[in-house]
Amino acid sequence: MTGALLVAGTTSDAGKSLVTTGLCRWLARRGLRVAPYKAQNMSNNSMVCADGGEIGRAQWLQAVAAGVEPEVAMNPVLLKPGSDRRSHVVLLGRPWGELEAGEFASGRRALAAAAWDAFDDLRSRFDVVVAEGAGSPAEVNLRSGDYVNLGLARHARMPVVVVGDIDRGGVLAAMYGTLALLDGEDQALLAGWVVNKFRGDVGLLRPGLHTLERVTGRPVLGVLPWLPGVWSDSEDALAIGGWRGDAASRAAGETLRVAVVRFPRVSNATDVDALALEPGVHVSVTTDPDVVAASDVAVLPGSRSTVPDLAWLRATGLAEAVLARAASGRPVLGICGGYQALAAVITDEVESGAGTVPGLDLLPTGVRFEPAKRLGRPTGQWRGHDVSAYEIHHGVASLRTDDPRAVAAEPFLDGWRLGSVWGTTWHGAFENDGFRRAWLSAAAAQAGVRYVPAGGPGFAARRESMVDALADAVAEHLDTDALLRLLEDGVPDGLPLVPPGAS
């Protein structure tokens, strides 16, 4: 088999990533060698592959689900928004440049060629490629430059399955409308529907599904249920719906309250997933200074735009809340961009062009942004616990030896700790179970909270369980025979136009 399938969606966050992850694991269980693929991902949440290249976290997780080594061809184009109109472009894992909103039409031609070459390469090396679309394939205003959705499907001559989120409401109309807006050649590639996030009696839904099949001429390939406790490495901002409330109340000890600041350009927000999944830890994502002030631990996560987000921190009153916490000896953790914001001074001629600006001055460090991005998968130890992580940053922090506070600073992974203020550029460090639980215990002691880690399944085990649950749902609730036929035979012949006569 050298099949391929595109998983598109009626909207962003319809469940494309989760369905693709489940399909990758389900197909891998059948003994097939599977590659995930997304031609273009717009996300500030990324991961570093073994070769040092950078891809979106969702494609990294999908490769893990497929049991293959993640590689840059699986997400050849990664757009990292730096503002509402400008994105940093990562091409085949490496910095390529920047595109303004108005440049996408011309810039996409070169990106499309590289993306399709990567797809063709994967198809030549794997039994199956499960491609994930982006946004909606019915964004007809962008169709002429599309190489991610139906542009890719036409290039590869592969069938398209469209996923719709019924929890939002209006899913049947969204599916019909998606098909009806496409031209005839694109309609000919759309082979079926998947309803996602259903709760209740599916019998009540069936008349609607039969109507959808009748008016579109395409089968509904299944209805996936709402899966509690299932989350995905999110593509955009912090998505807490998957794990909110997962850290249940405990028979002994207190709940540790963690407030994560939602930066406007938050990056690699998945760092807090492991904290949120820890029993007895309650994570809230906030822009409220009062929530930050009242929490036991405050976290400044990564940022794609450190200096502008630092200015926003000050303008909103959040900086004042963070400074007050540190002054009272209550823990503050900065990760990558959040760590850079804790420095005494920041010099940035690269990311923002702001020059030298004052940081929050909670650590005796200075940060200088360098043109070359640092990409790596470092390892280390902290208080006897092994730590493996990844790093993605332009800003390099160093201890200011002329600062009298430097003699009291303690190394913390690749960064520093001073009293109750902690900082590191390492992403993914808290996915290491022993380190995470040891650090939470130390932070709880600083906060004066009687918190004791509960133990139990670690983060990697929880992630594996989640991926298996997705694959089980695919096997149980989707027409897997029909999916295999699409992979073996390609696009079905004779799919009707909707409405009749569309062109």
Beta strands, then each sheet from edge to edge (+ up, - down):
strand 1: 3-9
strand 2: 34-37
strand 3: 40-42
strand 4: 46-48
strand 5: 54-56
strand 6: 77-81
strand 7: 86-91
strand 8: 94-100
strand 9: 128-132
strand 10: 160-165
strand 11: 190-198
strand 12: 220-225
strand 13: 256-261
strand 14: 266-267
strand 15: 281-286
strand 16: 297-300
strand 17: 302-303
strand 18: 332-335
strand 19: 345-348
strand 20: 355-358
strand 21: 365-376
strand 22: 379-382
strand 23: 385-388
strand 24: 391-399
strand 25: 410-412
strand 26: 415-418
strand 27: 421-424
sheet 1: 2+ 9+ 1+ 10+ 11+ 12+
sheet 2: 3+ 6+ 7- 8+
sheet 3: 4+ 5-
sheet 4: 15+ 13+ 16+ 18+ 27+ 26- 25+
sheet 5: 14+ 17-
sheet 6: 20+ 19- 21- 24+
sheet 7: 22+ 23-
end
